[in-house]
Amino acid sequence: MPDPFSRPPYVPADTVTPERDITHQHFRPGDQVFIVKGVAGAGLWGETMTVVTPSWHTATDADGWRLRNPRGGARTFITAHPRYMIHTSRLCRDCLSHRRALEDHILQKIPAAGGPVDCGWYTLTDLNQLVHTGDTARGGR
């Protein structure tokens, strides 16, 4: 993941995700979720992962989820806060609303590009904890 403070100047900060109010219980093991990393064409772009098990998210001192990335590699399993995740395995009003808010916030502000544009909103810690720049700014570890 890129340095969260090195995003291109035309990429807006994600002020939507850090304000998302969602409980840990909203997700369950086996759920397919999407982590928005940026924009590709006229839509959001990111990683699709599977929720595995509850795991403490040390960066925010809150209940998080251990996620499995099917692409594997050194970062096959990461831990994320529930507010970073959007359901893809089932229709859910909260996740759909959050996705639309992100689309409204960023799609018009990023020029069309040939490939995906990573907005640089996330970084991974040495403990494989996914951390959003909004949480980093609030004092996340």
Secondary structure, DSSP 8 states (H G I E B T S, - for coil): ---TT---TTS----SGGG----GGG--TT-EEEEEEEEETTEEEEEEEEEEEEEEETTTTEEEEEEE-TT-STTSEEEE-GGG-EESSS--HHHHHHHHHHHHHHGGGS---SS-EE---EEE-TT-BEEEHHHHHTT--
